[in-house]
């Protein structure tokens, strides 16, 4: 070997320790900065413990190079650096594996903690044996004695740990499930060493000992659809089949009620003053139980009022009226209805006598916020005049998603085209708030057109003009198209109303 080559090798040998220290210092700085960045971002995936332990391990190894390596301090720093480095690497790898798993598995950390403790113990024993020449036999013997003493002192804690492990294996519930344990009802947030975390509907965080849960009956509301039932008593005068039809319509359209299994309405008992019915329905998410129950009860009230079905009290009610006052009230109400009917453009040209024909079939209905007054695609045999509240006009898009077209407020009316032409409804009407409507059905117009045949021409002319104007704004219809639309509409109306 030449003199130049020997000098190069010696130079590299002298530089190697300094280069190693520089690399370890850079790695320690990167690890600490990574931990600081994770802390600032409040990361819920990879924690800060792994990078901090790695950085501390590098720093301990740097300090080892600054003292005599074979000294007691040097050996201690070497052992400390190796332990911290491997602890950090293990913690970082477990955090990454934990983050890659589904959230339900991540929330229960008993197994992860056990794996971490076992790996920490293995690393600690191997490093102590390799660097400090510690006799593991005596250490294990001493540990066994200490473990027995600790076991007697921590019987309850160990019971909670093993109960938690048992629940992990049997899986009576998982994080996110709604459960009823003893006197407690809430959503599971995770299973820890000592206790299971449950958050109640009132947002109270409960830590229930695992050992206590293992002794209780656990009801899991998340395993498939959860059923709920509401009981209501309705008058004997109302035919049961009619009542069940009204209640079933409410359940089928109530928001939050599962479509499968299908809701059920059954008559279950003859009561003292009413027939008792049971409304049974299913929920896909038990967390919405109270909200869905509120929706069903509210919508049932509105539906019964619209169909003139009273909810009887268990008392006898005597109504006393004076005949003259009733006649006056009916007359005032008729005048009010005629005034409201005259606000509808295709009825505004009719005389009071013609509008009077419609009054006996006019009905006032109330709908609760969120109820659907009309469904797109269904046959329409009535139309509504909006008296109070706001409704939204919704149509189904090409991809099946609902599209909000506009909102309507009084004075407004809707559903007349389907009523007069027999065509399916081209949009749904949804109550934005509690609303009150005046309903006119097909029977009312049948009476009108048969008693006043000329009114059909008057109504069809206005409706045809409005349809034509709407079409002109969309596709610039021609004058010929207007006449065709008028003829088509008159023919449709004559066929529907039999005049």
C-alpha positions, 0 to 999 in steps of 0.5 A: 500500500502506498503512502498516499493510500495509507494516509487516506484510510487513516483520514477516513478512520479519523473522520468516521466518528465525527461523520457518525455524530453529525448524521445522528445529530441531524437525525435527532433534529429531524425527529424532534421537528417531526414530533413538534409538527405532529403536536401542532397539527394535533395528529390523531394518527401518528403520535409524537412519542415515537419521533421523540424517543427516536430523537432521544436515542440519537442524542444518547448515542452522541453523548456516548461518543463524547465520553470513554465508551468502555467506562460505566457512563459510556456503557450506560449511555450506549444501553440507554441510546439503544433502548430509546431508539428501539422503543421509538422505532417500535412505537412509530411502526405500531402507530403507523399500523394502527393508523392504517387500520379501520377506525373501529379497530383503532379505537380499542387499544388493549391489544396494541398496548399488550404488543407494545409492552411485550416488545418493550420488555424484549428489547429491554432484556436483550439490550441489558444482556448485550451491553451491561451483561445483566443476569436475566435469570435472577432478574426474572426470578425477582420479577416473578415474586414481584408479579405475585405481590402486585397480582394480589394487590391489583385483583380488580384492575387485572379483572378489568383487563381480562374482561376487556380482552374477553370483550375484544375476542367475543366482540359483543359491540364495537366502537360506534355501536349504540348499547344499553348496559345496566342503567346506561345507554350510549355510543361506544367510543372504545375499550381501554385497559380498565374501562369502556368509554361510552358517550350518552345522548346528553353528551356525558362521557362514562367510563364503565369498568370492564369487569362490570360490563362483563357481568351485565346483559348488553343490548346492542342496537346496531346489529341490524335494524332496530324496531320501535313502536308507538301506540295510539287510540282512535275512535270506534267510528273510524273504519280500521282499514281506513285508519291503518291506511292513513297511518301507513302512509305517514310511516312510509314517508317519515324521514328516518324510517327504514324502508326495509323491513316495511313498517307495520300498523296493526289494531291490537286492543279494544279500549274503553273509548278507542281502538288501540293501534300499534305503529311499528317501524325500523331505524337504520341508525339508533342514534336518530331514534328520538328525532325519528320518533318525534317526526312520526308522532308529529306527522301522525297528528297532522295526518289525522287532522287532515282526515278529520280523525279525532284522538278521543279523550277518555271522557265524555264531551258535551258540545253546546251551540246555538243554531244561529251562531253556527249559521253565521259562522258558516256564512262567514267561512263561505265568504272567506273561501270564495275570496281565497278561490278568487285569488287563483287565476283560472278561477278568478273569472267565475261568478260567486254562484259558480265558486259557491259550488266548489265550497262544500268540497273545500277542505282545510288541512295542516301539514308539519314541517318536513311532510310531503304534501304531494309526491312526484309521479303520483296521480293527482286528484286534488290541488292546494291553495297555500294559506299559511307557511312555506313549501318547497318545490322539489324534482328528481334529477337524472341521477335520482338526487332531489333538486330544489326548484323554488319555494312558495309562500301565500298566496300560491297554489299548486297541483292544479295541472295534474288535477285537471289533466290527469297527468302524473305530478311533475314535482314534489311539494315539501313543507318547509314550515308548518303550513295550512292549505285549502284543498279542492278535489276532483269531485268539487270540479266535477260538480262545477262543470256539470252544473255550469258547463260554460265554466269548463271553457273559462277554466281551460282557457286560462290554464291553457294560456298559462301552460303556453306562456310557460312553454314559450319561456322554455322552448318558444312555442308557436301560435299554432301550438297554443291552439293545439294545447287548448284543444288538448286540454279541453279534451282531457278535462271533458274526459276526466270530469265526464262533461 
